Amino acid sequence: MDSRAVRTFRAFVIVTAVVAIVAGIVAVVWPRPTLVLVALLFGVYLVVAGAMRVFAAARGHGTSPVWRWTSGVVGALVGVAGLVTLIDPAVPLVVYAVLAGVAFLVEGVAALVGALVGHAGSSRVPSVVSGVLSLLCGVAVLLAPTLALEVFTVLAGIALVGVGSAALLLLPARAAARR
């Protein structure tokens, strides 16, 4: 690999690692504002995506009317979801947390049913442990969805700091890059 490509790769790794570390620290120190910012960015995305879908449906000359109507309606719904997110970012965040809590409960029940009826190649004890933990996590998330989101944000921030730090620590020295 030529030295210019190595320098470019090193710069890419350094910049992305530093961004990961800074974003991770922000998420750990300010989990609630981080969640709101992510929700607002997602809301902007939804508004733009919805508007573009409606525009594509309106300008979809030569496409089937079913596609145009479907695309237009979906675009309008996506745009409205984005507006709701921009008006009150907590609403979609809590909805996501509740859906995650319900998913934990469903997974827990499925694991316990699997443990009771048994299936080839699995042990009952890990299935019971998994099922009980999933049920407990589901109940915890449903009882405190905002806290669950904040804990998830802090854990994600810690992971970002870890990944960014590992990338910097594993980056070859400059001298090795010159060879």
N, C-alpha and C positions, 0 to 999 in steps of 0.2 A: 504494500500500500504506500502511495507516495506521501510525503510529509504534509502536504496541504490537506489531504483527506484525513490524516491522523489529527491534525490541528482542528479541523472542522468537527470531527467526531468528539474530541476532547471538549471543545467549546459547547457542543450540544449537551454532553453529559453534565458538564459543570452548571450550565444555565438551568437545565431541567431539575437537577438535584437541588440547587439553591431555591428554585421556585417551590419544589416539594417541601423542603425544610421550612421555608417561610410560611407556606400555606398550612402546614402541619402545626406550627407554633401558634398561628392565628386561631386555628380550629380548637386547639387545646386551651388556649387562654380565654377565647371568646366564643364558646360553642353556640350560644343562642344567636348572636349577630351573624355568625358564619352560616347557620341554617337559614336565616332570613335572607341573606345575600344570595345563597344558592337558589332558594325558592324564587326570589325576584328575577334572577338570571333565567331560570327555567320558565317563569311567566312570560318574560320578553320573548324567549324562544317560541313558546306556544302561540303567542299573538302573531309573530312573524310567520311561523309555519302555517297557522290557520289562514291568515290573509293570503299567503302565496297559494295555498290549496284552492281557496275560493277564486282567486284570480285565474289560476290554471283551469278551473272548471268553467269559468265564464268565457275564457279565450280558447277552450278546447275544441277548436274547429276540426272536424273530421273524426272526432272520437264519439263513441256511443253515448246516447243520452243518459243511459243508466250510469255509466262511469261519471259523466259530468254532474249529475244530480247527487250521486253518492259522494263524490269528491267535494262538492260544494257544501253538502250538509255536514260531512265530517270536518271540513275546514272551519265551518261556522262554530261547531261544537268545540273544536280545539282552540279556536280564538277566544270563545267565551271562557273556557277553562283557564286560559292565560290571563284574561282580564280579572277573573276571580282571584287568581294567584297574586296578581299585582295589587289588587285592592286589599286583600288580607292574606299574606303569605302563610299564616299559621293554619288556615283551613286545609290546604292540600297536604301540609306536613303532618297534621294530625290524622288525616285520612290515610296517608301512607303508613303511618305508625300503626293505626288500627288494622289495616290490611295485613301488615307484617305480623301483628299479634294473632289475628285469625289464622294466618298461614302456619304459625307455630302450633296453634291448637290442633289444626287439621293434621299436621305432620305428626304430632304427638299421639293423636288417636290412631292414625295409620300404623305407627310403629308399635303401639301396644296391641292392636289387632293382629299385626304380623307376629308378635311374640306369642300371643295366645293360640293362634291357629298354626303357627310355625310354617316355615317354607324351606325348601332344600337349600343347603349351603349357608344357612345363617344360624347364629346362636341366639337363644332367647334372652340371655342376660343383657348383652349389649342393646338389643332391641327395647327391652324394658327400660334400661337406663336412658337411652335416647328418647324414648317416648315420654318418660316422666320429666326429663330436663326440658323437652320441647313444650310440654304442658305448662310447666312452671314459668318458662320464658314468655309464653303466650299470655298467661295471666298477668305477669309483671308488666308487659308492654301494654296490655289493655287497661290496667289500673293506672298506669302513669305514662301515657304515650309521649308527652313532652320530655319527661326525664329520660325515657328510652332513646329519644332522638338525640338528646344532648350527650348521653353516654356513648351512643354510636359515633357522634361527631368527634368526641374526644379520642375514642379508640382509632377512628380513621386518621385523626391528626397525628397520633403517636405512630401509626403505620407510615404515614407520609414522611415524618421525621426520620424514621428508621430506614426507609427505602432511599431517601435522599442522602442520608449519611453513608449508607452502604455503597451507593454509587460513587460518592466522592472518595471513600476509603479504598475502593477497589480499582479506582482509575490508575492506570499505569503512570509512573513518574514521567516528567517531561523528557528526561534523558532517554528513556526507553522509547518514547514516541519519535525521537529524532532518528533512531536507527533504521 
